[in-house]
């Protein structure tokens, strides 16, 4: 037993496996510090497993979502992986922000909880659509029939005024023809009754009264024919307009029916109607929503519930040390820059003084040369020689 034990100096360092390091990475931990924390190794591995489950669930949920809106399975898988990676980054940022100093603060925790609930609630929708796929498609068929009827009523109401005007116009024309035809029929019956002796004067044969009734009947019949020639084209045109209107309504209805689909929003709407109309589905729906939202909340819950260990203290102390070192390095670098600037200033000042001292004699000699030339040239003014000396020998102030 004694031979199996090792002293502190003889113990080797802990070498984590690749899977463990991957779980630590998922939990947004620092492996260099975590390897020295025996208890916290398992805690952060558990947190990493919760992040891994959330990542896989988000990838599957988003993939199914994109399948409902895209005809390409490859594109849906790629987009699902991309959105799953975004959810992973958000989860790692959320749990990275939960530290020993702010774990018990209400507002940061509330914000993270609301963000996780929002993401979890949206991701729960594709999962619920997958679980209730058959029921949702049945409800979609019922909803589409309701939409068809509603569309038909809207189309009818849109053309109702024009249709009523055409029917009223046709009715008036047809009523005129019917009234005139009744007059013709009555005159014809009176003429026949007069000729066979069953009515009128009671005399058989074409007598004077019969001739008069015959003329009246022929006159009315001719008026009816003229009215029929006048009204019938208008009635035909009205029927054509009504037929064209009916055809337009059918085309619009067919175009609307072609737009009906089983896309994501249509399925969501059908799922809501299914929940509203079925109490058994409603209970299970809300239970599943809560369960699926807990999957998204798992990383935040796990990080919030797990106790603070030595890793958090090491992180705090390491961050404090790096902050102090950074401040010290800043102070030292600032002092070096100030020393450099001051030394450069001192040496430049000595150099400039030496330069002016060495150039003083030569400047005076050149000045005397210019004065001598001015003396020889009587036409040159004093201002001109001063301008030349100023431009050639006086120094310019630095900007």
Secondary structure, DSSP 8 states (H G I E B T S, - for coil): -TTT---GGG-------HHHHHHHHHTT--HHHHTT-HHHHHHHHHHHHHHHHHHHHHHHHHHHHHHHH-S-HHHHHHHHHHHHHHHHHHHHHHHHH--TTTTT-HHHHHHHHHHHHHHHHHHHHHHHHHHTHHHHHHHHHHHHHHHHHHHHHHHHHHHHHHHHHHHHHHHHHHHHHHHHHHHHHHHHHHHHHHHHTSSTT---SS-HHHHHHHHHHHHHHHHHHHHHHHHHHHHHHHHHHHHHHHHHHHHHHHHHHHH----HHHHHHHHHHHHHH-HHHHHHHHHHHHHHHHHHHHHHHHHHHS---HHHHHHHHHHHHHHHHHHHHHHHHHHHHHHHHHHHHHHHHHHHHHHHHHHHHHHHHHHHHHHHHHHH-TTS-HHHHHHHHHHHHS-----
